[in-house]
């Protein structure tokens, strides 16, 4: 059975119904973050199939209800950047507010187990060896694989739905390279998947702002030199 992954990024604003969070905190605690957008990219066998927004233009409660039902029915592996530290605690605390069940998250040990990549794969935590190394921003890893990272503006300056689509696409690009790093497929398969991802981005109107800023040779590894079997030093 081919793997199904849902690359997820949420956009939030302070919840106006709660007391103001501690202003010394750069990111408020999860309950203080009201979800306004859930951007996602669906990958089947690592090939992008859809890019969109969960419950587009729906109120938060409906958005979360739709998301919880879909997750429980499809059981994908959700891929995030800092999802254990932010996205999933925010999602579950807001589901708590609206009285929404999330059995996908709570009934399977792997989804909540930090060292598992089944159910939920937090790329930031994985690349930092689960806290052994210092975390880096998504922007840095996006640039390492040839994507632009921040596109001239921060998230507060663009429409949340558009911003979420851009971040989901760049997270998906990092994910493809992480799977090559892990040996989930070989270099030739990665190059094929990278070309497919670039074609998907070129065809999607939400992603026009980043399409022209991608270093395509770097992302597809078309100009890089693969291991040629040269003798190892020593």
URURQUI-V855166 format. One record per residue. N is the residue number from 1. RES is the residue in one letter. OMEGA is omega in whole degrees, 0 to 359 (* if undefined). Layout:
N|RES|OMEGA / N|RES|OMEGA
This chain:
1|X|183 / 2|X|182 / 3|X|175 / 4|X|179 / 5|X|174 / 6|X|178 / 7|X|191 / 8|X|172 / 9|X|179 / 10|X|173 / 11|X|186 / 12|X|170 / 13|X|176 / 14|X|177 / 15|X|183 / 16|X|182 / 17|X|181 / 18|X|173 / 19|X|182 / 20|X|178 / 21|X|177 / 22|X|185 / 23|X|177 / 24|X|179 / 25|X|180 / 26|X|177 / 27|X|180 / 28|X|176 / 29|X|188 / 30|X|185 / 31|X|183 / 32|X|185 / 33|X|176 / 34|X|183 / 35|X|176 / 36|X|181 / 37|X|171 / 38|X|179 / 39|X|183 / 40|X|172 / 41|X|180 / 42|X|177 / 43|X|173 / 44|X|188 / 45|X|177 / 46|X|180 / 47|X|180 / 48|X|180 / 49|X|181 / 50|X|171 / 51|X|182 / 52|X|182 / 53|X|179 / 54|X|177 / 55|X|186 / 56|X|180 / 57|X|178 / 58|X|174 / 59|X|186 / 60|X|183 / 61|X|179 / 62|X|178 / 63|X|181 / 64|X|178 / 65|X|178 / 66|X|182 / 67|X|181 / 68|X|179 / 69|X|181 / 70|X|180 / 71|X|183 / 72|X|180 / 73|X|188 / 74|X|179 / 75|X|177 / 76|X|163 / 77|X|179 / 78|X|181 / 79|X|183 / 80|X|167 / 81|X|186 / 82|X|180 / 83|X|178 / 84|X|181 / 85|X|185 / 86|X|191 / 87|X|185 / 88|X|174 / 89|X|177 / 90|X|181 / 91|X|183 / 92|X|179 / 93|X|177 / 94|X|173 / 95|X|175 / 96|X|179 / 97|X|187 / 98|X|179 / 99|X|183 / 100|X|178 / 101|X|177 / 102|X|183 / 103|X|178 / 104|X|184 / 105|X|190 / 106|X|186 / 107|X|180 / 108|X|184 / 109|X|186 / 110|X|184 / 111|X|183 / 112|X|182 / 113|X|190 / 114|X|188 / 115|X|178 / 116|X|173 / 117|X|177 / 118|X|179 / 119|X|178 / 120|X|182 / 121|X|178 / 122|X|186 / 123|X|181 / 124|X|180 / 125|X|180 / 126|X|183 / 127|X|176 / 128|X|181 / 129|X|173 / 130|X|175 / 131|X|179 / 132|X|177 / 133|X|180 / 134|X|177 / 135|X|172 / 136|X|180 / 137|X|176 / 138|X|180 / 139|X|182 / 140|X|181 / 141|X|175 / 142|X|179 / 143|X|178 / 144|X|181 / 145|X|175 / 146|X|178 / 147|X|189 / 148|X|186 / 149|X|177 / 150|X|183 / 151|X|172 / 152|X|182 / 153|X|174 / 154|X|187 / 155|X|181 / 156|X|186 / 157|X|179 / 158|X|177 / 159|X|184 / 160|X|182 / 161|X|178 / 162|X|180 / 163|X|181 / 164|X|178 / 165|X|179 / 166|X|181 / 167|X|178 / 168|X|180 / 169|X|181 / 170|X|174 / 171|X|178 / 172|X|179 / 173|X|177 / 174|X|180 / 175|X|179 / 176|X|180 / 177|X|176 / 178|X|179 / 179|X|172 / 180|X|178 / 181|X|181 / 182|X|182 / 183|X|179 / 184|X|172 / 185|X|183 / 186|X|185 / 187|X|181 / 188|X|178 / 189|X|177 / 190|X|182 / 191|X|176 / 192|X|180 / 193|X|179 / 194|X|178 / 195|X|178 / 196|X|178 / 197|X|179 / 198|X|178 / 199|X|178 / 200|X|180 / 201|X|181 / 202|X|184 / 203|X|187 / 204|X|184 / 205|X|180 / 206|X|191 / 207|X|182 / 208|X|183 / 209|X|181 / 210|X|187 / 211|X|183 / 212|X|183 / 213|X|181 / 214|X|170 / 215|X|190 / 216|X|178 / 217|X|179 / 218|X|182 / 219|X|183 / 220|X|182 / 221|X|183 / 222|X|180 / 223|X|181 / 224|X|181 / 225|X|178 / 226|X|176 / 227|X|186 / 228|X|180 / 229|X|178 / 230|X|183 / 231|X|179 / 232|X|179 / 233|X|177 / 234|X|*
